[in-house]
Structure formats: C-alpha cells, structure tokens
Amino acid sequence: MKSQSEIRRLQGTFDLLPGDSARWVWLESRIRAVMARYSFGEIRVPIMEPTELFQKGTGETTDIVQKEMYTLTDRGNRSLTLRPEGTPSVVRAYLEESLGAQRPLWKLFYIGPMFRAERPQKGRYRQFHQYGAEMIGATSPSADVEVITLCRDILLDLGIHDAKLILNSIGSAEARADYNTNLRQFLLRPDIAGGLCEDCRRRTQTNPLRVFDCKKEGCGRLLRDAPTIDAHLTAEDRQHFEFVTQSLAGLGITYEIDLRMVRGLDYYTRTTFEFKTTRLGAQDALCGGGRYDGLVEVLGGPPTPAVGFAAGMERILATLEESGWSGVTPERLDVFVCAIGDRARSTLGATLGALRRLGLSADTDFQGRGLKAQMKEAGRAGARFALIFGEDELIREQMSLRYMDEARQADISADTSTWTRGLFEKTA
Ligand code: AMP
C-alpha cells in the first residue's frame, strides 16, 4: 500500500504495530521472568544523559563516541546524548544514588531503546533495543560465571539453543598496557601499516586493540599474525580466567576461546564474552559482555569491580523468526457486542462495562453499522461470543449470546447484574 504519510519516520527506526508489539511484550516478560529467577532488580534510567557520561564511560576512542552518538545542544546550551548503551547510565545511577553505601553488591537489569548513528542494514538500526544486566561490586570470578549463565539461560528460555559462547580475557589494565605497546609495534611494521584501512591506522595510534573490531577483509588477513593478549596476562588474570572456564565446563556450558575478541568498549577488563548465532549472517552477535572493573572509578567513584552484558532484542527476535518461530498467538476477543437500534445502542456502555468488570475483553461497533457488518467485525476480531440485542430483545429483557465456534446461540438475561464469568465460558 502506498504510504499516505508526508512525514516519514527516521531511517533506521521502526513502528511496532499491535501484532509486532505483542512479540515484544512477550519477549520482555520472558526476560523479566528469568531476571527475577536470578534475583536481578530492574533499573530504569533516563534515555538522555549528559554527553560527558559516554565520552568518559564508553570511551573517547570507541567508534560509538567518535562517530555514532546522537548528540544535541539543548536550550540551556548543554550537550545531551541519546544513550548509545546502558552500562554508563547504570553506573552513573549507582554512584548518584549512593547504592554502594547501602549494600556491597547490586544485581541490576534494564530493558530499553538505545541510539547509534550507524549505517542501517539488516540487524543494525539507529534506534534499537537492548536488555542488559550488571553486577556491581562483585570481585569474584563466580560473578562472571553468574552473568554468562544468566545471559545463556535467557536465550535458552526463549528457545535459542544454538548460540555459541565466545570467550576471552583481555587482562587487567597493566596487562593491556603491555599488550598495547606490543600490538602497536606490530601494526606500525611497514608491511602491515601499508595495508591497513584508514580507521585501523587511526586505531593504531588511539587504541590498538580496537583493530580487531574491523570487519574489512584486508585488515583481517593482516591481523592473522598479530600478537595476542594471552602472553601478557598476569598470574591473577590467568587465575581469574581459569576459574571462569573451569566453572563453565563444570556446568556443561561449552565455549570457544577467541583471543582476538576484545570487544568495542573501553571499559572492559579481564573476561569478555559474546553469544553468536549462525542464523543472521554478518550481524551475528546476539549479546556481548564482560568485566569492567575500571568503569566506576572512571566515572568518579571508588574502585569497584563489576561485570555485565547487553543483548540486542531485534536480533533475538530475528533469530527466532529464522528458526521458524511463528510468533505469539494473538489473544482472542471474548465478546463482541452487536446492538441494533437506538435504544439498544444507548445501553451499550453498561453492557460493555459489565463484561469488562468480569475480566472479559469486550468490543463493539462504533460506526453505526447494521447487524451483518457487526457480525463480520466480530468474526474478524476472532470473538468467542457475539452478544446481540435490539428493541425486541430489550422488551423481552433478553439478549442473544452466539457461540461463535459452535453455530448455536442461547438467550441470556439483559440484567447485567446477574451475569457471571461462567456464562461466557465455552460449554460444548
Ligand atoms: P554492544 O553494546 O555493542 O556490545 O552490543 C550488544 C548487542 O546489542 C549486540 O550483540 C547486538 O545484538 C546489539 N546491537 C548493537 N548495536 C546494534 C544496532 N545498531 N542495531 C541492532 N542491534 C544492535
């Protein structure tokens, strides 16, 4: 159908109509149920934040901050940014609400829209949605295992059984400093530097680890011989990682180690992980996360260890659709009320009200149409019952209840105070 709107939605954003939004409501309720089983509490943070939060928290050298943020100046000349990710906001709230002073450990989760000015393509949008979980205050590697297990359990609960867990440790800050020097030396070698794309040449200077995020084939080939982080890990880093891998193995959770998976954000330390699917082509990452022991401090708080993840909800729904999921069965309407004539129409409000107070869904015609058109509408709405009444029925103080699936009808009292839910249960 040709669009009738002169004003179009922004590229990379979408409308959710009732059929689609039902999928989202379902998805959100499943996520909330698993989060509750893991004892994570929901946090809702603003969608816009001071730009500085992401410059500091996400990191100046990340693609997000350098080229993907929706930043605007408000009337008070303040720089605001539509949040590109949730973690910096959660940590800001943790500090702003002095949560650390109340309890040593917080398990928080969020669900909501994120904004990134990326080139729109399948699986990549400008307004997209993430759910994520953060454990703030958790030193033990068992927290990494808890977060990975939670991330996996949500996927399993949704029916995604074939997502692959990719794991790495990018070490503590010291290990990374060493590795950065080593990697930069490699990237500056004339035979390598000459073949790198412009972005990767910039990354060589600003944050060499980021080159592994490059999707260009040429860069990928050159990076095959790049040094990897494992040689630089400290004894504590190794111990931490071993605990994580051994615990996962103990739980029967299979994983693959990818020494080049360093993730795109500045704040990660030690464990990083992703769940990938083979069902979506290039945009194959469903969830990504890891430990971020430095972030609370970067945002002005005391040194506080933390670990978390974020998952892309559009990609999760796309994965389900690729696996043949037919979506959520729409709820059927319970009763469609067909009123014929002015007197019947004038009592409609009371009839609908009585049905709704019984907890039933009820709808009617609002266009003054005849019985035939109203019955057609009842059929379209998938109504289980049609309640029909006109002048005659009202005189007899009766209404006709038509059982839509059974081609039969019965008379019921027009006195709504005598109605019970049982009257509208299927009896056949
Ligand atoms: P990130 O915050 O970049 O670690 O991303 C976490 C997850 O969010 C990814 O694994 C994707 O599933 C999803 N995601 C990130 N960027 C986008 C985007 N532009 N459009 C849709 N999903 C996205």
Residues whose N, C-alpha, C, O or C-beta is under 5 A from the ligand:
A	BS01	AMP	E85 R116 E118 G123 R124 Y125 F128 A285 L286 C287 G288 A310 A311 G312 R315
